[in-house]
Amino acid sequence: EQQLVKQALLKVIERHEKRTATKVTHHLPDIPDYIKTSTKICIYRLFQEGLNNAYQHGKGINQEINVKIKDNQLELTISDGGPGIDINDVHNFNGPDHLGLRGMRERVESLGGQFEITNNEKSSGAKLIAKLPLRS
């Protein structure tokens, strides 16, 4: 089971790379098998939507996914090296441009997690950070 989650996520990355002819750098530890199905689905959707955004808005430059697990919390970061985002625009999440972001935020928060989108401090580009509790 543990490997199934990781395999599914690696598949998302692989399909994205094929579809967009871009590369995604990733660090993906084993995901514990005890996490709830709703959390697994949320992580899967974040991968899909986050990579989609990194390609569409970040031009597919320096796409990177990092997953860290510690203290019963999973932290997922998806970043790109594109032009970045207008922080003021993103914080109200209204309008048709932000349906994907709003959906991601609602999904994460409905599971008791935290969702943030910001500009990458290391380079240009945007960075999405989702923190999800692994046990309720």
Secondary structure, DSSP 8 states (H G I E B T S, - for coil): -HHHHHHHHHHHHHHHHHHHT--EEEE-----TTS-HHHHHHHHHHHHHHHHHHHHTTTTTTEEEEEEEETTEEEEEEE--SS---HHHHHH--SGGGHHHHHHHHHHHHTT-EEEEEE-SSSSSEEEEEEEES--
